[in-house]
Amino acid sequence: MVRYDVGKLIAPFIQVEFAGGALRCGEYVTLRKISDFTQKGGTVAQHVIIEGPLTEEYYQIRELLYSQFYLF
């Protein structure tokens, strides 16, 4: 389980709200965590999905998210 402080994940100038299993960031961007139980060996892969129009805010949030996780 990944635990994080929302205030550290999202810059203080972006309004965030957690509702309905998703983190709404700003006006139009939503982050969702998806679990994939079909991995071989019984392991669970977890993915974070970024949804929203490709605006400057989207790219700011994506860059902040990428800086928090190791991507391979």
PDB file of N, H, CA, C and O in Angstrom:
ATOM      1  N   MET A   1       0.841  -1.165   0.000  1.00  0.00           N
ATOM      2  CA  MET A   1       0.000   0.000   0.000  1.00  0.00           C
ATOM      3  C   MET A   1       0.893   1.237   0.000  1.00  0.00           C
ATOM      4  O   MET A   1       1.834   1.338   0.787  1.00  0.00           O
ATOM      5  N   VAL A   2       0.587   2.165  -0.883  1.00  0.00           N
ATOM      6  H   VAL A   2      -0.178   2.083  -1.522  1.00  0.00           H
ATOM      7  CA  VAL A   2       1.326   3.421  -0.944  1.00  0.00           C
ATOM      8  C   VAL A   2       0.558   4.468  -0.157  1.00  0.00           C
ATOM      9  O   VAL A   2      -0.625   4.706  -0.400  1.00  0.00           O
ATOM     10  N   ARG A   3       1.240   5.081   0.779  1.00  0.00           N
ATOM     11  H   ARG A   3       2.201   4.887   0.977  1.00  0.00           H
ATOM     12  CA  ARG A   3       0.627   6.159   1.553  1.00  0.00           C
ATOM     13  C   ARG A   3       1.358   7.439   1.205  1.00  0.00           C
ATOM     14  O   ARG A   3       2.585   7.451   1.095  1.00  0.00           O
ATOM     15  N   TYR A   4       0.619   8.502   1.032  1.00  0.00           N
ATOM     16  H   TYR A   4      -0.377   8.492   1.121  1.00  0.00           H
ATOM     17  CA  TYR A   4       1.242   9.776   0.733  1.00  0.00           C
ATOM     18  C   TYR A   4       0.404  10.900   1.293  1.00  0.00           C
ATOM     19  O   TYR A   4      -0.796  10.755   1.523  1.00  0.00           O
ATOM     20  N   ASP A   5       1.056  12.010   1.507  1.00  0.00           N
ATOM     21  H   ASP A   5       2.032  12.128   1.321  1.00  0.00           H
ATOM     22  CA  ASP A   5       0.392  13.213   1.974  1.00  0.00           C
ATOM     23  C   ASP A   5      -0.051  13.984   0.735  1.00  0.00           C
ATOM     24  O   ASP A   5       0.780  14.400  -0.071  1.00  0.00           O
ATOM     25  N   VAL A   6      -1.352  14.172   0.586  1.00  0.00           N
ATOM     26  H   VAL A   6      -2.027  13.834   1.241  1.00  0.00           H
ATOM     27  CA  VAL A   6      -1.885  14.845  -0.600  1.00  0.00           C
ATOM     28  C   VAL A   6      -1.249  16.212  -0.763  1.00  0.00           C
ATOM     29  O   VAL A   6      -0.994  16.637  -1.890  1.00  0.00           O
ATOM     30  N   GLY A   7      -0.985  16.915   0.338  1.00  0.00           N
ATOM     31  H   GLY A   7      -1.192  16.569   1.253  1.00  0.00           H
ATOM     32  CA  GLY A   7      -0.359  18.230   0.273  1.00  0.00           C
ATOM     33  C   GLY A   7       1.029  18.189  -0.343  1.00  0.00           C
ATOM     34  O   GLY A   7       1.453  19.157  -0.973  1.00  0.00           O
ATOM     35  N   LYS A   8       1.751  17.069  -0.167  1.00  0.00           N
ATOM     36  H   LYS A   8       1.406  16.282   0.346  1.00  0.00           H
ATOM     37  CA  LYS A   8       3.076  16.933  -0.758  1.00  0.00           C
ATOM     38  C   LYS A   8       2.994  16.466  -2.202  1.00  0.00           C
ATOM     39  O   LYS A   8       3.865  16.787  -3.011  1.00  0.00           O
ATOM     40  N   LEU A   9       1.964  15.717  -2.526  1.00  0.00           N
ATOM     41  H   LEU A   9       1.257  15.457  -1.869  1.00  0.00           H
ATOM     42  CA  LEU A   9       1.814  15.224  -3.892  1.00  0.00           C
ATOM     43  C   LEU A   9       1.431  16.349  -4.839  1.00  0.00           C
ATOM     44  O   LEU A   9       2.013  16.489  -5.914  1.00  0.00           O
ATOM     45  N   ILE A  10       0.465  17.139  -4.443  1.00  0.00           N
ATOM     46  H   ILE A  10      -0.007  17.025  -3.569  1.00  0.00           H
ATOM     47  CA  ILE A  10      -0.051  18.203  -5.299  1.00  0.00           C
ATOM     48  C   ILE A  10       0.429  19.542  -4.760  1.00  0.00           C
ATOM     49  O   ILE A  10       0.355  19.807  -3.560  1.00  0.00           O
ATOM     50  N   ALA A  11       0.914  20.369  -5.650  1.00  0.00           N
ATOM     51  H   ALA A  11       0.974  20.154  -6.624  1.00  0.00           H
ATOM     52  CA  ALA A  11       1.413  21.684  -5.252  1.00  0.00           C
ATOM     53  C   ALA A  11       0.301  22.478  -4.558  1.00  0.00           C
ATOM     54  O   ALA A  11      -0.879  22.271  -4.842  1.00  0.00           O
ATOM     55  N   PRO A  12       0.670  23.378  -3.657  1.00  0.00           N
ATOM     56  CA  PRO A  12      -0.337  24.104  -2.873  1.00  0.00           C
ATOM     57  C   PRO A  12      -1.264  24.991  -3.704  1.00  0.00           C
ATOM     58  O   PRO A  12      -2.306  25.420  -3.209  1.00  0.00           O
ATOM     59  N   PHE A  13      -0.905  25.270  -4.948  1.00  0.00           N
ATOM     60  H   PHE A  13      -0.058  24.921  -5.350  1.00  0.00           H
ATOM     61  CA  PHE A  13      -1.743  26.123  -5.785  1.00  0.00           C
ATOM     62  C   PHE A  13      -2.815  25.347  -6.541  1.00  0.00           C
ATOM     63  O   PHE A  13      -3.597  25.949  -7.277  1.00  0.00           O
ATOM     64  N   ILE A  14      -2.872  24.032  -6.378  1.00  0.00           N
ATOM     65  H   ILE A  14      -2.237  23.543  -5.780  1.00  0.00           H
ATOM     66  CA  ILE A  14      -3.878  23.211  -7.049  1.00  0.00           C
ATOM     67  C   ILE A  14      -4.845  22.670  -6.001  1.00  0.00           C
ATOM     68  O   ILE A  14      -4.431  21.985  -5.065  1.00  0.00           O
ATOM     69  N   GLN A  15      -6.111  22.972  -6.154  1.00  0.00           N
ATOM     70  H   GLN A  15      -6.447  23.528  -6.914  1.00  0.00           H
ATOM     71  CA  GLN A  15      -7.150  22.507  -5.234  1.00  0.00           C
ATOM     72  C   GLN A  15      -7.389  21.016  -5.453  1.00  0.00           C
ATOM     73  O   GLN A  15      -7.547  20.581  -6.594  1.00  0.00           O
ATOM     74  N   VAL A  16      -7.419  20.219  -4.372  1.00  0.00           N
ATOM     75  H   VAL A  16      -7.291  20.572  -3.445  1.00  0.00           H
ATOM     76  CA  VAL A  16      -7.656  18.784  -4.491  1.00  0.00           C
ATOM     77  C   VAL A  16      -8.828  18.356  -3.625  1.00  0.00           C
ATOM     78  O   VAL A  16      -9.121  18.962  -2.594  1.00  0.00           O
ATOM     79  N   GLU A  17      -9.495  17.290  -4.075  1.00  0.00           N
ATOM     80  H   GLU A  17      -9.257  16.798  -4.912  1.00  0.00           H
ATOM     81  CA  GLU A  17     -10.630  16.737  -3.335  1.00  0.00           C
ATOM     82  C   GLU A  17     -10.676  15.239  -3.606  1.00  0.00           C
ATOM     83  O   GLU A  17     -10.577  14.811  -4.756  1.00  0.00           O
ATOM     84  N   PHE A  18     -10.827  14.439  -2.550  1.00  0.00           N
ATOM     85  H   PHE A  18     -10.908  14.786  -1.615  1.00  0.00           H
ATOM     86  CA  PHE A  18     -10.942  12.991  -2.698  1.00  0.00           C
ATOM     87  C   PHE A  18     -12.418  12.631  -2.612  1.00  0.00           C
ATOM     88  O   PHE A  18     -13.065  12.877  -1.594  1.00  0.00           O
ATOM     89  N   ALA A  19     -12.950  12.046  -3.682  1.00  0.00           N
ATOM     90  H   ALA A  19     -12.425  11.846  -4.509  1.00  0.00           H
ATOM     91  CA  ALA A  19     -14.368  11.673  -3.697  1.00  0.00           C
ATOM     92  C   ALA A  19     -14.577  10.514  -4.659  1.00  0.00           C
ATOM     93  O   ALA A  19     -13.995  10.482  -5.743  1.00  0.00           O
ATOM     94  N   GLY A  20     -15.409   9.568  -4.257  1.00  0.00           N
ATOM     95  H   GLY A  20     -15.882   9.594  -3.377  1.00  0.00           H
ATOM     96  CA  GLY A  20     -15.786   8.460  -5.126  1.00  0.00           C
ATOM     97  C   GLY A  20     -14.616   7.592  -5.556  1.00  0.00           C
ATOM     98  O   GLY A  20     -14.625   7.051  -6.662  1.00  0.00           O
ATOM     99  N   GLY A  21     -13.611   7.449  -4.704  1.00  0.00           N
ATOM    100  H   GLY A  21     -13.604   7.888  -3.805  1.00  0.00           H
ATOM    101  CA  GLY A  21     -12.466   6.610  -5.038  1.00  0.00           C
ATOM    102  C   GLY A  21     -11.463   7.258  -5.965  1.00  0.00           C
ATOM    103  O   GLY A  21     -10.566   6.582  -6.466  1.00  0.00           O
ATOM    104  N   ALA A  22     -11.591   8.554  -6.207  1.00  0.00           N
ATOM    105  H   ALA A  22     -12.321   9.104  -5.800  1.00  0.00           H
ATOM    106  CA  ALA A  22     -10.673   9.256  -7.100  1.00  0.00           C
ATOM    107  C   ALA A  22     -10.235  10.566  -6.453  1.00  0.00           C
ATOM    108  O   ALA A  22     -10.938  11.129  -5.614  1.00  0.00           O
ATOM    109  N   LEU A  23      -9.076  11.030  -6.856  1.00  0.00           N
ATOM    110  H   LEU A  23      -8.505  10.572  -7.537  1.00  0.00           H
ATOM    111  CA  LEU A  23      -8.552  12.301  -6.371  1.00  0.00           C
ATOM    112  C   LEU A  23      -8.734  13.322  -7.480  1.00  0.00           C
ATOM    113  O   LEU A  23      -8.104  13.235  -8.534  1.00  0.00           O
ATOM    114  N   ARG A  24      -9.598  14.284  -7.229  1.00  0.00           N
ATOM    115  H   ARG A  24     -10.109  14.354  -6.373  1.00  0.00           H
ATOM    116  CA  ARG A  24      -9.848  15.337  -8.213  1.00  0.00           C
ATOM    117  C   ARG A  24      -8.859  16.459  -7.959  1.00  0.00           C
ATOM    118  O   ARG A  24      -8.782  16.982  -6.847  1.00  0.00           O
ATOM    119  N   CYS A  25      -8.105  16.828  -8.976  1.00  0.00           N
ATOM    120  H   CYS A  25      -8.168  16.403  -9.878  1.00  0.00           H
ATOM    121  CA  CYS A  25      -7.056  17.841  -8.870  1.00  0.00           C
ATOM    122  C   CYS A  25      -7.394  18.997  -9.801  1.00  0.00           C
ATOM    123  O   CYS A  25      -7.489  18.829 -11.017  1.00  0.00           O
ATOM    124  N   GLY A  26      -7.570  20.149  -9.220  1.00  0.00           N
ATOM    125  H   GLY A  26      -7.493  20.286  -8.232  1.00  0.00           H
ATOM    126  CA  GLY A  26      -7.921  21.303 -10.041  1.00  0.00           C
ATOM    127  C   GLY A  26      -9.330  21.173 -10.586  1.00  0.00           C
ATOM    128  O   GLY A  26     -10.184  20.518  -9.989  1.00  0.00           O
ATOM    129  N   GLU A  27      -9.557  21.798 -11.716  1.00  0.00           N
ATOM    130  H   GLU A  27      -8.863  22.330 -12.201  1.00  0.00           H
ATOM    131  CA  GLU A  27     -10.900  21.819 -12.311  1.00  0.00           C
ATOM    132  C   GLU A  27     -11.237  20.548 -13.078  1.00  0.00           C
ATOM    133  O   GLU A  27     -12.370  20.070 -13.028  1.00  0.00           O
ATOM    134  N   TYR A  28     -10.243  19.993 -13.794  1.00  0.00           N
ATOM    135  H   TYR A  28      -9.323  20.381 -13.835  1.00  0.00           H
ATOM    136  CA  TYR A  28     -10.573  18.960 -14.769  1.00  0.00           C
ATOM    137  C   TYR A  28      -9.776  17.665 -14.671  1.00  0.00           C
ATOM    138  O   TYR A  28     -10.078  16.717 -15.396  1.00  0.00           O
ATOM    139  N   VAL A  29      -8.779  17.588 -13.811  1.00  0.00           N
ATOM    140  H   VAL A  29      -8.534  18.358 -13.222  1.00  0.00           H
ATOM    141  CA  VAL A  29      -7.890  16.423 -13.774  1.00  0.00           C
ATOM    142  C   VAL A  29      -8.284  15.500 -12.628  1.00  0.00           C
ATOM    143  O   VAL A  29      -8.544  15.955 -11.514  1.00  0.00           O
ATOM    144  N   THR A  30      -8.326  14.201 -12.910  1.00  0.00           N
ATOM    145  H   THR A  30      -8.115  13.831 -13.815  1.00  0.00           H
ATOM    146  CA  THR A  30      -8.681  13.189 -11.903  1.00  0.00           C
ATOM    147  C   THR A  30      -7.620  12.103 -11.904  1.00  0.00           C
ATOM    148  O   THR A  30      -7.174  11.660 -12.962  1.00  0.00           O
ATOM    149  N   LEU A  31      -7.211  11.670 -10.696  1.00  0.00           N
ATOM    150  H   LEU A  31      -7.573  12.031  -9.836  1.00  0.00           H
ATOM    151  CA  LEU A  31      -6.284  10.550 -10.534  1.00  0.00           C
ATOM    152  C   LEU A  31      -7.054   9.379  -9.951  1.00  0.00           C
ATOM    153  O   LEU A  31      -7.797   9.540  -8.983  1.00  0.00           O
ATOM    154  N   ARG A  32      -6.879   8.194 -10.541  1.00  0.00           N
ATOM    155  H   ARG A  32      -6.276   8.064 -11.328  1.00  0.00           H
ATOM    156  CA  ARG A  32      -7.522   6.978 -10.050  1.00  0.00           C
ATOM    157  C   ARG A  32      -6.473   5.882  -9.907  1.00  0.00           C
ATOM    158  O   ARG A  32      -5.567   5.765 -10.732  1.00  0.00           O
ATOM    159  N   LYS A  33      -6.603   5.084  -8.854  1.00  0.00           N
ATOM    160  H   LYS A  33      -7.339   5.179  -8.183  1.00  0.00           H
ATOM    161  CA  LYS A  33      -5.710   3.937  -8.663  1.00  0.00           C
ATOM    162  C   LYS A  33      -6.465   2.692  -9.097  1.00  0.00           C
ATOM    163  O   LYS A  33      -7.570   2.420  -8.627  1.00  0.00           O
ATOM    164  N   ILE A  34      -5.847   1.937 -10.006  1.00  0.00           N
ATOM    165  H   ILE A  34      -4.949   2.158 -10.387  1.00  0.00           H
ATOM    166  CA  ILE A  34      -6.442   0.724 -10.559  1.00  0.00           C
ATOM    167  C   ILE A  34      -5.558  -0.456 -10.177  1.00  0.00           C
ATOM    168  O   ILE A  34      -4.338  -0.393 -10.331  1.00  0.00           O
ATOM    169  N   SER A  35      -6.162  -1.529  -9.682  1.00  0.00           N
ATOM    170  H   SER A  35      -7.152  -1.580  -9.557  1.00  0.00           H
ATOM    171  CA  SER A  35      -5.421  -2.751  -9.352  1.00  0.00           C
ATOM    172  C   SER A  35      -5.699  -3.803 -10.406  1.00  0.00           C
ATOM    173  O   SER A  35      -6.838  -3.981 -10.836  1.00  0.00           O
ATOM    174  N   ASP A  36      -4.645  -4.506 -10.821  1.00  0.00           N
ATOM    175  H   ASP A  36      -3.719  -4.362 -10.472  1.00  0.00           H
ATOM    176  CA  ASP A  36      -4.739  -5.572 -11.816  1.00  0.00           C
ATOM    177  C   ASP A  36      -4.410  -6.889 -11.130  1.00  0.00           C
ATOM    178  O   ASP A  36      -3.257  -7.141 -10.781  1.00  0.00           O
ATOM    179  N   PHE A  37      -5.422  -7.730 -10.936  1.00  0.00           N
ATOM    180  H   PHE A  37      -6.359  -7.526 -11.219  1.00  0.00           H
ATOM    181  CA  PHE A  37      -5.256  -8.999 -10.226  1.00  0.00           C
ATOM    182  C   PHE A  37      -4.919 -10.148 -11.163  1.00  0.00           C
ATOM    183  O   PHE A  37      -4.880 -11.296 -10.721  1.00  0.00           O
ATOM    184  N   THR A  38      -4.676  -9.884 -12.430  1.00  0.00           N
ATOM    185  H   THR A  38      -4.707  -8.951 -12.790  1.00  0.00           H
ATOM    186  CA  THR A  38      -4.440 -10.955 -13.394  1.00  0.00           C
ATOM    187  C   THR A  38      -2.960 -11.230 -13.613  1.00  0.00           C
ATOM    188  O   THR A  38      -2.611 -11.963 -14.538  1.00  0.00           O
ATOM    189  N   GLN A  39      -2.085 -10.671 -12.798  1.00  0.00           N
ATOM    190  H   GLN A  39      -2.369 -10.075 -12.047  1.00  0.00           H
ATOM    191  CA  GLN A  39      -0.653 -10.881 -12.952  1.00  0.00           C
ATOM    192  C   GLN A  39      -0.288 -12.334 -12.629  1.00  0.00           C
ATOM    193  O   GLN A  39      -0.889 -12.953 -11.752  1.00  0.00           O
ATOM    194  N   LYS A  40       0.692 -12.861 -13.342  1.00  0.00           N
ATOM    195  H   LYS A  40       1.181 -12.358 -14.055  1.00  0.00           H
ATOM    196  CA  LYS A  40       1.169 -14.220 -13.084  1.00  0.00           C
ATOM    197  C   LYS A  40       1.870 -14.270 -11.737  1.00  0.00           C
ATOM    198  O   LYS A  40       2.495 -13.292 -11.327  1.00  0.00           O
ATOM    199  N   GLY A  41       1.776 -15.373 -11.061  1.00  0.00           N
ATOM    200  H   GLY A  41       1.268 -16.167 -11.394  1.00  0.00           H
ATOM    201  CA  GLY A  41       2.440 -15.546  -9.782  1.00  0.00           C
ATOM    202  C   GLY A  41       1.675 -14.969  -8.612  1.00  0.00           C
ATOM    203  O   GLY A  41       2.193 -14.919  -7.496  1.00  0.00           O
ATOM    204  N   GLY A  42       0.454 -14.533  -8.848  1.00  0.00           N
ATOM    205  H   GLY A  42       0.033 -14.573  -9.754  1.00  0.00           H
ATOM    206  CA  GLY A  42      -0.377 -14.030  -7.764  1.00  0.00           C
ATOM    207  C   GLY A  42      -0.050 -12.623  -7.293  1.00  0.00           C
ATOM    208  O   GLY A  42      -0.586 -12.176  -6.279  1.00  0.00           O
ATOM    209  N   THR A  43       0.823 -11.913  -8.009  1.00  0.00           N
ATOM    210  H   THR A  43       1.259 -12.276  -8.833  1.00  0.00           H
ATOM    211  CA  THR A  43       1.140 -10.547  -7.607  1.00  0.00           C
ATOM    212  C   THR A  43       0.084  -9.586  -8.148  1.00  0.00           C
ATOM    213  O   THR A  43      -0.576  -9.860  -9.151  1.00  0.00           O
ATOM    214  N   VAL A  44      -0.055  -8.475  -7.472  1.00  0.00           N
ATOM    215  H   VAL A  44       0.481  -8.253  -6.657  1.00  0.00           H
ATOM    216  CA  VAL A  44      -1.043  -7.473  -7.868  1.00  0.00           C
ATOM    217  C   VAL A  44      -0.304  -6.247  -8.383  1.00  0.00           C
ATOM    218  O   VAL A  44       0.526  -5.674  -7.678  1.00  0.00           O
ATOM    219  N   ALA A  45      -0.604  -5.848  -9.605  1.00  0.00           N
ATOM    220  H   ALA A  45      -1.279  -6.313 -10.178  1.00  0.00           H
ATOM    221  CA  ALA A  45      -0.021  -4.631 -10.161  1.00  0.00           C
ATOM    222  C   ALA A  45      -0.990  -3.481  -9.914  1.00  0.00           C
ATOM    223  O   ALA A  45      -2.198  -3.621 -10.107  1.00  0.00           O
ATOM    224  N   GLN A  46      -0.456  -2.358  -9.491  1.00  0.00           N
ATOM    225  H   GLN A  46       0.525  -2.244  -9.334  1.00  0.00           H
ATOM    226  CA  GLN A  46      -1.296  -1.186  -9.273  1.00  0.00           C
ATOM    227  C   GLN A  46      -0.858  -0.082 -10.221  1.00  0.00           C
ATOM    228  O   GLN A  46       0.335   0.157 -10.410  1.00  0.00           O
ATOM    229  N   HIS A  47      -1.830   0.579 -10.806  1.00  0.00           N
ATOM    230  H   HIS A  47      -2.799   0.384 -10.651  1.00  0.00           H
ATOM    231  CA  HIS A  47      -1.586   1.637 -11.773  1.00  0.00           C
ATOM    232  C   HIS A  47      -2.311   2.898 -11.315  1.00  0.00           C
ATOM    233  O   HIS A  47      -3.373   2.825 -10.696  1.00  0.00           O
ATOM    234  N   VAL A  48      -1.734   4.040 -11.621  1.00  0.00           N
ATOM    235  H   VAL A  48      -0.871   4.099 -12.123  1.00  0.00           H
ATOM    236  CA  VAL A  48      -2.404   5.314 -11.381  1.00  0.00           C
ATOM    237  C   VAL A  48      -2.764   5.879 -12.744  1.00  0.00           C
ATOM    238  O   VAL A  48      -1.905   6.046 -13.610  1.00  0.00           O
ATOM    239  N   ILE A  49      -4.037   6.168 -12.920  1.00  0.00           N
ATOM    240  H   ILE A  49      -4.735   6.033 -12.217  1.00  0.00           H
ATOM    241  CA  ILE A  49      -4.549   6.695 -14.181  1.00  0.00           C
ATOM    242  C   ILE A  49      -4.775   8.192 -14.030  1.00  0.00           C
ATOM    243  O   ILE A  49      -5.388   8.639 -13.061  1.00  0.00           O
ATOM    244  N   ILE A  50      -4.282   8.965 -14.991  1.00  0.00           N
ATOM    245  H   ILE A  50      -3.784   8.602 -15.779  1.00  0.00           H
ATOM    246  CA  ILE A  50      -4.512  10.406 -15.009  1.00  0.00           C
ATOM    247  C   ILE A  50      -5.536  10.680 -16.103  1.00  0.00           C
ATOM    248  O   ILE A  50      -5.330  10.320 -17.262  1.00  0.00           O
ATOM    249  N   GLU A  51      -6.638  11.317 -15.728  1.00  0.00           N
ATOM    250  H   GLU A  51      -6.806  11.609 -14.786  1.00  0.00           H
ATOM    251  CA  GLU A  51      -7.705  11.626 -16.689  1.00  0.00           C
ATOM    252  C   GLU A  51      -7.902  13.133 -16.750  1.00  0.00           C
ATOM    253  O   GLU A  51      -7.847  13.814 -15.725  1.00  0.00           O
ATOM    254  N   GLY A  52      -8.128  13.647 -17.935  1.00  0.00           N
ATOM    255  H   GLY A  52      -8.172  13.094 -18.768  1.00  0.00           H
ATOM    256  CA  GLY A  52      -8.417  15.067 -18.075  1.00  0.00           C
ATOM    257  C   GLY A  52      -7.899  15.599 -19.394  1.00  0.00           C
ATOM    258  O   GLY A  52      -7.148  14.920 -20.095  1.00  0.00           O
ATOM    259  N   PRO A  53      -8.303  16.823 -19.736  1.00  0.00           N
ATOM    260  CA  PRO A  53      -7.827  17.439 -20.982  1.00  0.00           C
ATOM    261  C   PRO A  53      -6.349  17.808 -20.856  1.00  0.00           C
ATOM    262  O   PRO A  53      -5.859  18.090 -19.762  1.00  0.00           O
ATOM    263  N   LEU A  54      -5.651  17.801 -21.986  1.00  0.00           N
ATOM    264  H   LEU A  54      -6.049  17.572 -22.874  1.00  0.00           H
ATOM    265  CA  LEU A  54      -4.210  18.059 -21.991  1.00  0.00           C
ATOM    266  C   LEU A  54      -3.949  19.567 -21.892  1.00  0.00           C
ATOM    267  O   LEU A  54      -3.662  20.239 -22.883  1.00  0.00           O
ATOM    268  N   THR A  55      -4.058  20.062 -20.676  1.00  0.00           N
ATOM    269  H   THR A  55      -4.291  19.516 -19.871  1.00  0.00           H
ATOM    270  CA  THR A  55      -3.836  21.472 -20.385  1.00  0.00           C
ATOM    271  C   THR A  55      -2.536  21.634 -19.604  1.00  0.00           C
ATOM    272  O   THR A  55      -1.900  20.642 -19.246  1.00  0.00           O
ATOM    273  N   GLU A  56      -2.141  22.869 -19.339  1.00  0.00           N
ATOM    274  H   GLU A  56      -2.657  23.675 -19.630  1.00  0.00           H
ATOM    275  CA  GLU A  56      -0.944  23.126 -18.539  1.00  0.00           C
ATOM    276  C   GLU A  56      -1.089  22.505 -17.153  1.00  0.00           C
ATOM    277  O   GLU A  56      -0.127  21.959 -16.613  1.00  0.00           O
ATOM    278  N   GLU A  57      -2.291  22.588 -16.575  1.00  0.00           N
ATOM    279  H   GLU A  57      -3.072  23.032 -17.014  1.00  0.00           H
ATOM    280  CA  GLU A  57      -2.549  21.998 -15.262  1.00  0.00           C
ATOM    281  C   GLU A  57      -2.337  20.476 -15.289  1.00  0.00           C
ATOM    282  O   GLU A  57      -1.757  19.915 -14.359  1.00  0.00           O
ATOM    283  N   TYR A  58      -2.804  19.815 -16.345  1.00  0.00           N
ATOM    284  H   TYR A  58      -3.275  20.271 -17.100  1.00  0.00           H
ATOM    285  CA  TYR A  58      -2.623  18.377 -16.501  1.00  0.00           C
ATOM    286  C   TYR A  58      -1.143  18.015 -16.455  1.00  0.00           C
ATOM    287  O   TYR A  58      -0.747  17.097 -15.737  1.00  0.00           O
ATOM    288  N   TYR A  59      -0.323  18.738 -17.222  1.00  0.00           N
ATOM    289  H   TYR A  59      -0.645  19.484 -17.805  1.00  0.00           H
ATOM    290  CA  TYR A  59       1.099  18.431 -17.280  1.00  0.00           C
ATOM    291  C   TYR A  59       1.808  18.748 -15.961  1.00  0.00           C
ATOM    292  O   TYR A  59       2.753  18.047 -15.597  1.00  0.00           O
ATOM    293  N   GLN A  60       1.380  19.778 -15.240  1.00  0.00           N
ATOM    294  H   GLN A  60       0.612  20.347 -15.535  1.00  0.00           H
ATOM    295  CA  GLN A  60       1.943  20.077 -13.924  1.00  0.00           C
ATOM    296  C   GLN A  60       1.652  18.937 -12.951  1.00  0.00           C
ATOM    297  O   GLN A  60       2.539  18.490 -12.223  1.00  0.00           O
ATOM    298  N   ILE A  61       0.416  18.474 -12.944  1.00  0.00           N
ATOM    299  H   ILE A  61      -0.305  18.837 -13.535  1.00  0.00           H
ATOM    300  CA  ILE A  61       0.014  17.387 -12.047  1.00  0.00           C
ATOM    301  C   ILE A  61       0.735  16.102 -12.429  1.00  0.00           C
ATOM    302  O   ILE A  61       1.187  15.368 -11.550  1.00  0.00           O
ATOM    303  N   ARG A  62       0.849  15.817 -13.712  1.00  0.00           N
ATOM    304  H   ARG A  62       0.481  16.413 -14.426  1.00  0.00           H
ATOM    305  CA  ARG A  62       1.552  14.619 -14.169  1.00  0.00           C
ATOM    306  C   ARG A  62       3.016  14.649 -13.746  1.00  0.00           C
ATOM    307  O   ARG A  62       3.550  13.635 -13.297  1.00  0.00           O
ATOM    308  N   GLU A  63       3.665  15.789 -13.884  1.00  0.00           N
ATOM    309  H   GLU A  63       3.231  16.613 -14.249  1.00  0.00           H
ATOM    310  CA  GLU A  63       5.064  15.898 -13.487  1.00  0.00           C
ATOM    311  C   GLU A  63       5.226  15.707 -11.980  1.00  0.00           C
ATOM    312  O   GLU A  63       6.167  15.046 -11.543  1.00  0.00           O
ATOM    313  N   LEU A  64       4.325  16.274 -11.184  1.00  0.00           N
ATOM    314  H   LEU A  64       3.560  16.812 -11.540  1.00  0.00           H
ATOM    315  CA  LEU A  64       4.372  16.080  -9.735  1.00  0.00           C
ATOM    316  C   LEU A  64       4.163  14.609  -9.378  1.00  0.00           C
ATOM    317  O   LEU A  64       4.849  14.079  -8.504  1.00  0.00           O
ATOM    318  N   LEU A  65       3.224  13.952 -10.048  1.00  0.00           N
ATOM    319  H   LEU A  65       2.667  14.382 -10.758  1.00  0.00           H
ATOM    320  CA  LEU A  65       2.961  12.537  -9.803  1.00  0.00           C
ATOM    321  C   LEU A  65       4.179  11.693 -10.170  1.00  0.00           C
ATOM    322  O   LEU A  65       4.578  10.820  -9.399  1.00  0.00           O
ATOM    323  N   TYR A  66       4.773  11.941 -11.333  1.00  0.00           N
ATOM    324  H   TYR A  66       4.449  12.651 -11.959  1.00  0.00           H
ATOM    325  CA  TYR A  66       5.938  11.186 -11.760  1.00  0.00           C
ATOM    326  C   TYR A  66       7.095  11.358 -10.790  1.00  0.00           C
ATOM    327  O   TYR A  66       7.871  10.424 -10.590  1.00  0.00           O
ATOM    328  N   SER A  67       7.227  12.523 -10.186  1.00  0.00           N
ATOM    329  H   SER A  67       6.596  13.282 -10.348  1.00  0.00           H
ATOM    330  CA  SER A  67       8.330  12.767  -9.270  1.00  0.00           C
ATOM    331  C   SER A  67       8.156  11.988  -7.946  1.00  0.00           C
ATOM    332  O   SER A  67       9.114  11.847  -7.185  1.00  0.00           O
ATOM    333  N   GLN A  68       6.959  11.492  -7.677  1.00  0.00           N
ATOM    334  H   GLN A  68       6.182  11.606  -8.295  1.00  0.00           H
ATOM    335  CA  GLN A  68       6.678  10.788  -6.426  1.00  0.00           C
ATOM    336  C   GLN A  68       6.887   9.280  -6.533  1.00  0.00           C
ATOM    337  O   GLN A  68       7.026   8.612  -5.508  1.00  0.00           O
ATOM    338  N   PHE A  69       6.914   8.729  -7.740  1.00  0.00           N
ATOM    339  H   PHE A  69       6.801   9.272  -8.572  1.00  0.00           H
ATOM    340  CA  PHE A  69       6.949   7.283  -7.923  1.00  0.00           C
ATOM    341  C   PHE A  69       8.080   6.884  -8.860  1.00  0.00           C
ATOM    342  O   PHE A  69       8.477   7.648  -9.740  1.00  0.00           O
ATOM    343  N   TYR A  70       8.583   5.694  -8.658  1.00  0.00           N
ATOM    344  H   TYR A  70       8.260   5.074  -7.944  1.00  0.00           H
ATOM    345  CA  TYR A  70       9.574   5.112  -9.561  1.00  0.00           C
ATOM    346  C   TYR A  70       8.809   4.492 -10.726  1.00  0.00           C
ATOM    347  O   TYR A  70       7.962   3.622 -10.522  1.00  0.00           O
ATOM    348  N   LEU A  71       9.101   4.933 -11.934  1.00  0.00           N
ATOM    349  H   LEU A  71       9.789   5.640 -12.100  1.00  0.00           H
ATOM    350  CA  LEU A  71       8.422   4.415 -13.118  1.00  0.00           C
ATOM    351  C   LEU A  71       9.395   3.556 -13.903  1.00  0.00           C
ATOM    352  O   LEU A  71      10.544   3.937 -14.123  1.00  0.00           O
ATOM    353  N   PHE A  72       8.919   2.389 -14.322  1.00  0.00           N
ATOM    354  H   PHE A  72       7.985   2.079 -14.143  1.00  0.00           H
ATOM    355  CA  PHE A  72       9.761   1.503 -15.113  1.00  0.00           C
ATOM    356  C   PHE A  72       9.017   1.003 -16.305  1.00  0.00           C
ATOM    357  O   PHE A  72       9.565   0.237 -17.099  1.00  0.00           O
TER     358      PHE A  72
END
